[in-house]
Amino acid sequence: MKTEKSVPLTGYQKFVIFILAITQFTVILDFMVMSPLGDMLMKSLSLKPSAFGVAVSGYAISAGISGLLTAAFADRFDRKKLLLFFYCGFIIGTIFCGLAHSYVALIAARIITGLFGGVIGSISMTIITDVFPMQKRGQVMSFVQMGFGASQVLGVPIGIYMATLWDWEAPFWMVAALSILIAIAIAMYIKPIIAHLAVQHNKSAFAHLGKTLMNSNYRIAFTSTALLSMGGFMIIPLGSAFAVNNLGVNYAQLTMLLMVSGVSSLVVMPFIGKISDMIDKFKIFVVASLLMMITCVFYTNLSLTPLPWVIVSNILMMIGIMSRAIPSSALTSAIPDMADRGAFMSINSSFNQIAGGFAAIVTGKIVTQATKGAPLQHYNIVGYVIVVISLGSIGLMWRVNNLVKKRAQLKRSVIIAEEPMIQ
């Protein structure tokens, strides 16, 4: 239900949304492209599923560690400068990925990329919270999260085509080239974001970090984010390898599968953002979670399947996964105070990344492959584990939703109490 009159977005706000969305596009593409390249990498470098899981988790875990370290200082700098610094580091890491010619070099490059790239999402979330009111955040989150769908529609298929035309390193060079142009746009056109600097009270950066970690309400949000991340990360890393080796999808069909899934996400996500602002964010989250659980169990139990059925099930599964992210991100963004937003978002991102990295490792341990190119085994167990984790995330998001309602009620009470004084 709307509590305030809807105000149209300004031209600058739309530009900020575009920049954050395209930034997310490159960061997500850099991570997402590892999944469709999974079968190619496993064959090229003679990797087992567990080794590939480590390659994926190296990025996520290093990103989580970086987020915790950054949290201490996240509220002490201009948000724009912080975004630009970490985005430049992400570009350097991506270039190193393109230069990697062995498994060890690739792991090292992914760790460097994660140290910088994993923090960018939390900085973007903090900027959104600073620039846009709560009544607009569902819509704004949906546009920024469209970077995920756009990476599938444009980036991943182009990346796969480039990898088959040249080699698996080519997609990383593409991401690096595009990111350099975006970094220039950030430096030239984004205004400084410094309002939070006026409300800092902790002289010590690490005292600020400790205060944020010790807040019980914040910890509920952090745990909710961790479970949410595990549910999504468990299905994604070996999804393309499962499609190729178990479902009978070839590389050309895989490209089409990813494109169709990405287009569906692009179409659905703005709609999810609007209705989550209009109706109830938690209810939308629950419906999306149920859809994800059902489709994950169905998808992970498939064997050789006609392509149209693979496409339909993949579309529904990805819609469920992505539709959870929009209302949950909007609700979580309402938890921290302004003075803690940077630290909160960095820590929240760390929990997201570390939990995702752990989930990728667990998936690699659960799933086995007898020989190179053979069907993956025990992938259906991943689907059942996701159901258990998702039920837990619903319970925790219910608590987050209650905290947001209490904060809103308290804010209204303060406004009402101060009204007679404002004459």
HELIX and SHEET records of a PDB file:
HELIX    1   1 GLY A   11  MET A   32  1                                  22    
HELIX    2   2 GLY A   38  SER A   44  1                                   7    
HELIX    3   3 PRO A   49  ALA A   71  1                                  23    
HELIX    4   4 ARG A   79  LEU A   99  1                                  21    
HELIX    5   5 TYR A  103  VAL A  131  1                                  29    
HELIX    6   6 MET A  134  ALA A  150  1                                  17    
HELIX    7   7 SER A  151  GLY A  155  3                                   5    
HELIX    8   8 VAL A  156  LEU A  165  1                                  10    
HELIX    9   9 ALA A  170  TYR A  189  1                                  20    
HELIX   10  10 ALA A  195  VAL A  199  5                                   5    
HELIX   11  11 ALA A  205  MET A  214  1                                  10    
HELIX   12  12 SER A  216  PHE A  233  1                                  18    
HELIX   13  13 GLY A  239  ASN A  245  1                                   7    
HELIX   14  14 TYR A  251  MET A  278  1                                  28    
HELIX   15  15 LYS A  281  THR A  300  1                                  20    
HELIX   16  16 LEU A  307  SER A  333  1                                  27    
HELIX   17  17 MET A  338  ASP A  340  5                                   3    
HELIX   18  18 ARG A  341  ILE A  366  1                                  26    
HELIX   19  19 TYR A  379  GLU A  418  1                                  40    
HELIX   20  20 GLU A  419  MET A  421  5                                   3    
SHEET    1   A 2 THR A 368  GLN A 369  0                                        
SHEET    2   A 2 LEU A 376  GLN A 377 -1                                        
END                                                                             
